[in-house]
Amino acid sequence: MSAKHAGYHLAQWLSQRLPPAAAFRFAERVTDLWARGAPRECAAIRGNLSLALEAAAPEAALIREVFRNFGRYLVEFFTIHQTPKPVVSVEGYDHLLDARRRGRGAVLLTGHLGNWEVGAVLLRRMGLPVAVVALPHDDAGTDRLFNRQRHRCGLDVIPLGRDAARRSLQRLREGCLLGLLGDREFGGHGLPVRAFRREVILPRGPAILSLRARVPVIPTFLIREGPWRFRLCLEPAIQPDGQGDGTSSVPRLTQRYAQVLERYVQRTPTQWLLFEPVGG
């Protein structure tokens, strides 16, 4: 068992056995220690926060809060199956209902913001068919641990890789909601767009899937408002406005999503759990 796998396994074990308040306090203390010994991650968060806040040097307390929010995210993710009724306010549910009334799937495009994992679980609890595309962890044991939790909560997991596009298109054409993270390009085939007053690289895959499946993109974010209190925000659908993976439509659709992402990141910057510099 690798050190990373052991750490996540311990986090899961403690999260599921401690009372919720104690689990959150423990997560905050551990991530405080992590932040003190993680210069690379701190530098990435500092740079990302400087973009979100339009500040040259974010305060150390804000950087620490990002780490703490990551700890809270883990507690929530590892125990959502034990928490039958978190307090959730919903904004924009009609946007999702409209797509469903048309008998179509939709790309639910989110970011490493708030708790995207729990957001998918809550939509599944509403009786909606949800599949998520997940980047496999470098460590196989960690990957199995996360996917077991997703499957336990009723989610269909599509590993990001060679077959992901085909499987994603199939789910969309079957009327499924497909959850994708759109704030970080991992495959080396990203697209330059304008966000945070500069050019950044975001994935082009969500726009291509939308065009090929002829389904809308609905930007979706689950924002934390307190211990087990969330706001589920569904933005107006971004409709495909071209054919296939045309060179003009993909950048336009991706740019529209980037503007929504920027707004949400600026609204809750310390819930942006991106430990790599935003692509640029």
N, C-alpha and C positions, 0 to 999 in steps of 0.2 A: 504494500500500500504506500503510495507516494505521500509526501508531506502535505501536498495540497488536498489530496483525497481525504487524508486523515483529518485535516482541519475542517473541511466541509462536513465530514461524517460526524465529527464532534459537535459542530454547530447544529446539525440536524437533531442529534440525540438530546442535547441540552434544550433546544427550542421546544421539543415535544414533551419534555418532562418538567421544566420549570414553569411556575405560574407566569402568565403573560407579562406582567409588569417586571418581574425579575429577569425574564428572558431578554426583554428590551434593554434593561440596564446592563446586563452582562454583555450584550452585543455592543453597546456603546463603549464600554470599557475596553473590550478587546480591539475594537477598531481604532480607538485612541492610541493604543500601543502599536498597532499596525502602521498608523500614519507617521509615527515617530521614526520608523525604520524603513520607510518606502519613499526615498527621494524621487525616483522616476515617476511614480504615480502622483506624488504631490506636485511635481513640475507640470504634468499633463493637466491635472485639475486646475492648477493656477492659471495655465494658459487658456483653458476652456472657460473658466469663470471670468477671466479678463475680457473675453469676447462677449459673454452673456451680459455682464454688468457694465460694459463699456468703461472699465477701470483698468489702469495699468498694473496695479498691485492689489489683488484681493486680500482681504484680511485673513489672518491665519485661522480665525474662528470659523470663517466660511468654508475653508478647505477642510477643517476638522469635521464640520457638519456634513459634508459630502460623504466622508468615510462613515460617519455614524448612520447616515441614511442607508448606506449599503448594508450595514449590520441589521437595521430594521427591515430592510427588504428581504434579507435571508430568513429572519425569524418569521415574517409573514408568509414567505413562499413555502418554508418547511412545515408550517402548521395550518395552512389554509384549509386542509381537509378536516382539521379538528375544530374549525371555527365556523359554525353553521350560519351565523348572521352578522357579518361585519356591517357597520353602518355605512351605507353608500348612497350618495346623492348622484343623480344622473342628469346630465345636460345633453340635449340634442338626440335623444333616443329616436325621435321621428325620422332622422336622417337614415338610421339603420332600418327602421320599419319600412321606409319607402323602397329601399333596395330589396328587402325581403318580399314586399308585395309584388315586385316585378318578377319574382321567381328566379332571381339571380344571386350568385355569390357576390362577395365584395372583398377587396383587399383592405384589411384593417392595418393601417400603417402607423406605427408608433416609434418610440425611441427608448433609449436607456434612461427613462424618466419616470419618477414615482415608483410604481411596481407593475411593470408590464406583464409579468408572469401571473400575478393575482388578477389583473384585468382580464386576461384570457379565461381564467377559471370562473370569474363572476359571470362573464357572458355565457359560458357553458352552462352554468347553473340556471340561467334564464331559459334554458331549453334550446339554445342555438347550437348548430353544428360548427365547431371551431377546430381548425388545424393551425399549428404554429410551425414556422420554419426556424430552426435553432442551429446556431453555429456549434458544432461539436467541440467539447473541451479538449485541450491537448492531452490531458490525462484520461485514459479510458474509464477508470474507476469513477472519477468525478462525473464524467458524461453519463454513465449508467445511473448514478445517484440522482442527478437532476432529471433524467428522463423517466425514471421510476416514479418520481413525485408528480411529473406532468401527467403520466398515464394514470396514476392513482386518482387524479382529479378529472379524468375523462377527456383529456386532450389528445388529439392525434398529432404526433410529432414527425416532422419531415426534416431530416438532417440536411444542413446546407452542404451541397456537394454536387456530383455529376448528374444525379437523377432528380435533384430538387425541382428544377423547372418543370419537368414532365409531370411529376406528382402534384405540384402546386396547381398547374393548369387543370389537371383532372379534378382536383377538389373544387376549384372555382366553378368549373362547368357543371359539377354536381350540385351547386348551390351552397357550397360551404363558405364560411368566413375564414379567411386566411390571414393570420397574424404575422406581420413582418416588422423587423427593426430597420428603420431607415436613416439613422443618424451616423452610421459608420460603415465604410466600405472595406470589406475584408478580402474580396476576390481579385483586386487589382484591375477591375474593369469599371471603375467609377466614372462619374460625370461631374464636370465642374459647374457649380451653380453659385449664385450670389446669396450669402447669408452672413449675418454678424459683421456687416460692413467689409466683407472680404470675399474672395473666392474660396470655396470649400469643395471637397469631393464627396459626393453622396452616391449611394448605389443606384444604378439605373434599372435594376431588376423589377422593382415594384411597378414602375411605369410600363415596362415591357409586358408584364403579366396582365396588367389592366387592359392594355391594347389588344393583346392576343385573345384574352378570354372575353373581351367586351363587357367588363364589369367595372364599377366605380372603385375609386380609392376613398376610403373614409378615414381621415386622420383621427386616431383614438388614443386617449391618454388617461391613465388612472393616477390621479394626484393624491398624495397622502395629506390628510388634514389633521391627523392626530392618531393615537394608538387605535388601530383597527377602525379608523374613520377615513373614508376616501370620497373623492369626487370623480366619477366616470364621465369624461368629456368626449362627445362624439361630434366632430366638426361636419359641416356640409360636405356632401360627396363631391369629389373631383372626378368628373365624368371623362372617359376616354374620348379624345377629340381627333383621332386619326386612325390609321390602319396599321396592323402588324406591329413592327418595331421601327417605324419610320424615323428618320433622323431628326425631323423637326418636332414631332409630337413628344418624343421621350424627354428632351430637355425642357420643354414647356411644362409638362406634367410634373417633372421632378422639381422644377423651380417653384411651382405653386405649393408643393408639399414643404419645401424648404422654408417658405415664408410662414407657414403654420407652425412648423417645428421651432423656428426662431422665437415666435411669440410665446409658446409654452415654456421654452427654456428660460426666457427672460422673466416669465411669471414665477417660476419655481427653480431658480438656478442651483440651489444646493441639493435638489432632487435629481440632478443630471448626473447619473452614475456612470460616466464615461471616463475610464482610467487610461485612455490613450488620447493623444491630441486629435481634435476633430480634423478630419482629412483636409488637407490643403497643400 
